[in-house]
Amino acid sequence: MTRSLRLVTAALTASAALLLTACGSGGGDSDASDKIEGADGGGATSASPAPSKPSGPDRPEVKLPSTFKAEFVGWSSGDPKKQAILDDGREELRAKYAAIIEANPQSEAVAFYDSGASLTTARKWIKSFVETDDSLVGSVRVYNAKAHISDNGAGLLFYCVDERKSATKNRETKKVTRTPDSPDSVLQYRARLTKSSKGVWQTVSLETVAGGCK
C-alpha cells in the first residue's frame, strides 16, 4: 500500500536491539508482478478465514474480506507468555487493516488493541485512507515475528510486512494503485506493548522502518 505507518514515539528499550538481527531477510521474496487479488470486479465481501482469537477476556472479532488477505507466517512461540504477545500483536495489525477497509477510524477493535500515542497515530493512519476514499486489496505477508518481555515487564514485538502484493482501490473510481516493487515496501514493525488490567497486550508505541527487513 502507498501509505505506511509513520514513526510514532521514542525509541524502544535497549533490549529491543536484541531482536533486530532476528528480523532480517527471508520471507520477502514475493513476485510483485503477480496479479493483485481483489483489484478486478466489484470485490467479494465474504470474510477470509481468520486466525483463532487469543484466549482470555472477550476480544472483538476482526474480519477481513476475501479481497484482502493478511498472511501471518510462523507466528508461534513455545513460550506461552511470548505467544500471548504474538497473538495480540497480530490482532492489532488485522484490526487496523479491517478499519481501513470499513472506513472506520473509530474502530472499537483498534481501540481494544492500541492505547495512548499508538491509538492516536493508528486513527490518523486509517483516516488518511478514508479522506481519499481508498480501501485495501491484494495481500500482505507478515513474517519473522519475534517477541520479548523486558526486565520492566513491557512486551516488545518486531516483525516484517511485505506489502508488494497489496494495493489501494478507490471506492468511487475503482482505480487501483499498486504498492511499488521496492525494498522499501518491505517494512519492519517495532512495537512496544503493555499488559492491560484485562490481560490484553496493547500496543502503546510503534515505529516502522521502510526496507528494515532486507
Sequence and secondary structure as in RCSB ss.txt:
>XXXX:A:sequence
MTRSLRLVTAALTASAALLLTACGSGGGDSDASDKIEGADGGGATSASPAPSKPSGPDRPEVKLPSTFKAEFVGW
SSGDPKKQAILDDGREELRAKYAAIIEANPQSEAVAFYDSGASLTTARKWIKSFVETDDSLVGSVRVYNAKAHIS
DNGAGLLFYCVDERKSATKNRETKKVTRTPDSPDSVLQYRARLTKSSKGVWQTVSLETVAGGCK
>XXXX:A:secstr
        SS   GGGHHHHGGG SSS    TTS  TT SSS   SB       SSS       BTTEEEEE S 
  SSHHHHHHHHHHHHHHHHHHHHHHHT TT HHHHHHB HHHHHHHHHHHHHHHHTTEEEEEEEEEEEEEEEE 
TTS EEEEEEEE TTEEEEETTT  EEE  SSGGGEEEEEEEEEE TTS EEEEEEEEEETTT 
